[in-house]
Amino acid sequence: MNRVYAAGCLVIIAISVVLLVACGSPDPDAGTASPPVVARASDTPQPVLPAGSYPAETPTPDPSPTPPPPGTGGQGPATPTATSRPTLEPAATSRTTPRPTSTATPKLTLTPELVATRTAPPLPTATVTRLAPSPTPRPGGPQVLSFLVEPSTARNVGDTLRISWRAIGETARLCPMTHGPVESRCWDVSLEGSTEYVTTEESLSYVGLGLKVSAGDRFVWGTQNVSFLCENLRPWFFPDPPLRCPAAGPVETYAAGQYFERGLMIWREDTDLFYVLCEGDVATYDQRLYVVSPSTLSPDASPGNRVGEEPPPGLYEPRSGFGMVWRGELQYPERDFRECLGWATEPEGGFTLVEQCETAVLPGAWACYVRAPRGEILRLAAATNAGYPLIWEVYRP
């Protein structure tokens, strides 16, 4: 680049000497005229290029004649004619001569698109954690199109239920249901059809029937609730009984009972168990039932023990076994039942206890009905399927 520039300067100096000789000396009265300003290629701002980038060079055109500067009276050197005007062929030839190819390896200049790609590469698929979608039926999966059981109540053992169904899948099974399917009693059926089901005493523990349809490792259920009763099998011992069937006939035994300010105590002869029924809120399971065995009495328990307080007028302190339980002379549960029961409102007395229990759907979910000393019917039950806590209430149809 410097060589080209030097060559251009020598040519411009040569042209100036020729012009001075051709025009002669200037008129002294006209003042000294400023030499014309010749635009040089090096005076034009050049774009800054990245290292290693070389633009294609083009010849620089001859500069246009420059008017004289102000204050010269409009006089200046005569403009050379086209025939006498020297050309800049050598300079143009010098500038258009291509540069020798550099042997150095040019540096890579990244375009903006490439830079953006380098600085923000896309995440690889393997690093993206995809959440499993919520379960939805997939096309072609098993489906229960219809499932119907009629009637929905079997009042007697031996009643016939009509079952009809239609499904899409590979296999189908009908099952009696309790808290889930009774697998030992399921049987295979076609994907579409109808059949009859005759109730038995075993059906009294069921809550309905179900249809399981499978395809590969997927399956769906269709279920229908059914009330299995046994009006012709065995009756309840009291009128207006619950809908569920009794698991067996009623049991009668001699018993003793005593009422308290806030509850009741019962002792039954056949099992030698005490029932402590403390009043409370049934909805929150606070109306609790405690079953106490004499085997849990503490060694110092005695029917003759007393609390050493006189009961209020018209109330009584319980005696004998009721007294030991009431005072908390127990190894289990370790509690005093005086707080929840209060004082007795009458002396204890004997009566005939009658008990009958529902057919249990789950082993821990039981309910029994007991005739109390005054003839009322009490429902004793487990509050949950786990069999605990125990609660009680007066049965009202």
Stockholm file with secondary structure:
# STOCKHOLM 1.0

chainA/1-397         MNRVYAAGCLVIIAISVVLLVACGSPDPDAGTASPPVVARASDTPQPVLPAGSYPAETPTPDPSPTPPPPGTGGQGPATPTATSRPTLEPAATSRTTPRPTSTATPKLTLTPELVATRTAPPLPTATVTRLAPSPTPRPGGPQVLSFLVEPSTARNVGDTLRISWRAIGETARLCPMTHGPVESRCWDVSLEGSTEYVTTEESLSYVGLGLKVSAGDRFVWGTQNVSFLCENLRPWFFPDPPLRCPAAGPVETYAAGQYFERGLMIWREDTDLFYVLCEGDVATYDQRLYVVSPSTLSPDASPGNRVGEEPPPGLYEPRSGFGMVWRGELQYPERDFRECLGWATEPEGGFTLVEQCETAVLPGAWACYVRAPRGEILRLAAATNAGYPLIWEVYRP
#=GR chainA/1-397 SS CHHHHHHHHHHHHHHHHHHHHHHCSCCGGGCCCCCCCCCCGGGSCCCCCCTTCCCCCCCCCCCCCCCCCTTSTTCCCCCCCTTTSCCCHHHHHHHHSCCCCCCSCCCCCCCHHHHHHHHSCCCCGGGCCCCCCCCCCCTTCCEEEEEEEECSEECSTTCEEEEEEEEESSEEEEEEESSSBCGGGCEEECSEEEEEEECCGGGGGCCEEEEEEEETTEEEEEEEECEECCTTTCCCSSSSCCSSCBSSCCEEEEEEEEEETTEEEEEETTTTEEEEEECCCTTTTCSBEEEECGGGBCTTCCTTCCCSCCCCTTCBCCCHHHHHHHHTCBSSSCCCTHHHHCSBSSCCEEEEEEEEEBCCSBTTBCEEEEECTTSCEEEEEESSTTCCSEEEEECCC
#=GC SS_cons         CHHHHHHHHHHHHHHHHHHHHHHCSCCGGGCCCCCCCCCCGGGSCCCCCCTTCCCCCCCCCCCCCCCCCTTSTTCCCCCCCTTTSCCCHHHHHHHHSCCCCCCSCCCCCCCHHHHHHHHSCCCCGGGCCCCCCCCCCCTTCCEEEEEEEECSEECSTTCEEEEEEEEESSEEEEEEESSSBCGGGCEEECSEEEEEEECCGGGGGCCEEEEEEEETTEEEEEEEECEECCTTTCCCSSSSCCSSCBSSCCEEEEEEEEEETTEEEEEETTTTEEEEEECCCTTTTCSBEEEECGGGBCTTCCTTCCCSCCCCTTCBCCCHHHHHHHHTCBSSSCCCTHHHHCSBSSCCEEEEEEEEEBCCSBTTBCEEEEECTTSCEEEEEESSTTCCSEEEEECCC
//
